Amino acid sequence: MADGVKEYIRGGGTVVAEARLAWNDERGFASEVVPGLGLAEVFGAREKLIRPVDKAEILVRPSVPSGGLEGLGAGPIFGDGFEEALEPLAGGG
């Protein structure tokens, strides 16, 4: 699946992912880097920390064409369970 995601992005597709993307490999072992399976390089960021929360919030501020997500206005998106902090990789976009 990770190869399919990479190919989709290379073809111009937009991907929105949840916390802990590809954190287990095909054998069920946890990856040292999350997102795993080479997706950290594709997304240009890796997980810095993850913590349980009662109410996760992501603030959306579209500033460039968003690959089909233009219908999302600026504002918060709420979720439950976990909040993940990411750190950009060197050269990440």
Buried (B, 14 or more C-beta within 10 A) or exposed (E): EBEEBBEEBEEEEEEEEEBBBBBEEEEEEEBEBBBBBBBBBBBEBBBEEBEEEEEBEEEEEEEEEEEEEEEEEEEEEEEEEEBBEBEEBEEBE
